[in-house]
């Protein structure tokens, strides 16, 4: 088993090459893979970590494509299942010169939405150090939500450290109240919670990073919360009272914001895997998020160790501070 594990729905992404044309009027597309949890898995692998990815795709061309791509990255596919009953989810994505692109998702009744927990009942978690989860997979269907909840409890029973990115997708939920109650219930089961400041407004009715952090620290198992505060950086608070605002990085041009939040998460979890501090995790998350927004793909900007080191040097940061691992502390 690998040191990092995650579960989610991968998407075959058809990215337009016609800049600023609507999806309806684009005629040229390039095929890629995407999905929040898969993005983190790809980024973690680039930084030298072993990863297992749990999902289900269709036994058809898009499913074969995704499985081959995942395997090509060196990500573990022991728990990538294929269904001959359901198809693989896919997405069309606009190319824009500025701002966020429009996307069109085709994922209802997908193979991943029918992944049942019985396929994971005997999963080996013995070497897993961190499980990274998001609020997207449990949103895609009631069956996926049941699988997610049972898997989350299995992680707790096996003393696996859990990272949870709230990652709201309102369009996937039946209503706002259900989304808020369900996401917060899952966040309360995590060891570290990674909400965005705007997600805090939806989930808790506040955009105050300190209040957002306090809610999750005082209502559940969380020992640390890092609130993403956009270009300003990220706010860190731990249960033992440590607080810090970690500044963000300025970039010359924002090409596409897709994947920036996932890049932040992968920065946090890989830093913790390497025995770095919670503040270093936030710093690395800020850095990778800044690198990602300068590229057009979902995960094109995620760096190797060498590329990350060069980015730090170019922004006047000589190296991340080596201190006791937060994972070991908790």
C-alpha positions, 0 to 999 in steps of 0.5 A, spaced: 500 500 500 502 507 498 503 512 503 497 517 500 490 514 498 484 518 496 477 516 493 474 520 487 471 521 480 476 521 475 473 525 468 475 525 461 476 532 460 475 535 453 479 542 453 477 547 448 483 550 444 478 555 441 480 561 446 474 565 448 469 561 444 463 558 448 463 550 449 457 550 444 461 554 438 468 550 439 470 545 434 477 543 437 478 540 443 484 536 446 483 530 451 485 530 458 484 527 465 481 531 471 478 530 477 479 534 484 482 528 488 486 525 481 489 532 481 492 531 488 494 524 486 498 526 480 501 532 484 503 528 489 506 523 485 510 528 481 513 530 488 515 523 489 510 520 493 507 513 493 499 514 491 493 509 491 487 512 487 480 509 489 475 509 483 470 506 478 470 507 471 466 504 465 469 498 461 469 503 455 474 507 451 474 513 456 474 508 462 480 505 458 483 512 457 483 514 464 485 507 467 491 507 462 493 515 464 493 513 471 497 507 471 502 512 466 503 517 472 505 511 476 499 512 481 496 505 484 490 502 480 489 496 485 482 499 487 481 502 480 475 498 478 471 498 471 463 497 470 460 494 464 453 497 466 455 504 467 459 509 463 465 514 465 464 521 467 466 526 462 467 534 461 467 539 456 471 545 458 472 552 455 478 556 454 478 563 456 484 569 456 481 571 463 477 569 469 474 562 470 472 558 464 465 555 463 464 547 464 459 542 462 459 536 466 456 529 464 457 525 470 450 523 472 449 515 473 456 515 472 460 508 473 464 512 479 457 514 482 455 506 483 462 504 486 459 500 492 463 499 499 463 492 498 469 493 493 473 496 499 471 492 505 478 488 505 482 494 503 489 494 506 491 501 509 497 498 513 502 503 510 497 509 509 500 515 512 494 520 510 488 519 506 486 525 502 478 526 501 474 532 498 466 534 498 465 532 491 465 524 491 459 524 496 456 529 492 455 525 486 450 520 488 447 517 494 451 510 493 457 514 493 455 518 499 454 511 503 461 508 500 464 515 502 461 515 509 463 507 510 470 508 508 471 514 512 469 510 518 474 505 516 480 510 516 478 512 523 478 505 525 485 504 522 488 510 525 489 513 518 490 521 518 485 524 514 485 531 510 478 533 508 477 539 503 470 541 503 470 543 495 463 545 494 459 543 488 452 546 489 450 543 482 451 536 485 447 537 491 439 536 491 439 543 495 443 547 499 441 545 506 443 538 505 450 540 502 451 544 508 449 539 513 453 533 509 459 536 508 460 539 515 458 532 518 464 529 514 469 535 516 468 533 523 471 526 522 477 529 519 484 531 522 485 537 518 480 541 514 481 545 508 476 550 507 476 556 502 474 563 505 468 563 501 466 556 502 466 558 510 460 563 508 456 558 505 457 552 510 457 557 516 455 564 514 461 567 516 467 569 511 472 570 518 478 565 517 478 565 525 471 563 526 471 558 520 477 555 523 474 555 530 468 552 528 471 546 525 476 545 531 471 546 536 466 541 533 469 534 531 476 531 531 480 536 527 486 538 530 488 543 525 484 548 520 487 551 514 483 556 511 484 558 503 484 566 503 485 567 495 491 571 493 492 573 500 494 566 502 492 562 507 490 562 515 492 556 519 490 555 526 491 549 530 487 546 536 493 547 541 492 555 539 497 556 534 495 561 529 499 564 523 497 567 516 501 565 511 502 570 505 501 568 498 505 568 492 504 574 486 504 571 479 504 575 473 498 572 469 492 568 471 491 563 466 486 558 469 484 558 476 481 550 475 486 546 480 489 551 484 485 549 490 487 542 489 494 544 488 493 547 495 491 541 498 497 537 495 502 542 497 499 541 505 499 533 504 505 532 501 509 537 506 506 533 512 508 526 509 515 529 508 515 531 516 514 539 515 510 543 519 503 545 518 505 552 516 510 549 511 504 545 508 500 552 508 506 555 504 507 549 499 500 549 498 500 557 496 506 556 492 503 550 488 496 554 487 500 560 484 504 555 479 497 552 477 493 558 476 499 560 470 497 554 466 491 552 462 490 545 464 487 542 471 494 540 473 499 542 468 502 547 473 503 541 479 511 541 480 516 536 481 521 537 487 526 541 482 521 546 479 518 547 486 525 549 489 526 554 483 519 557 484 521 558 492 528 561 490 525 566 484 520 568 490 525 569 495 524 563 499 530 559 500 527 553 503 521 550 507 523 550 514 524 543 517 521 542 523 517 536 527 512 533 523 505 535 524 502 528 523 507 525 528 505 531 533 498 529 533 
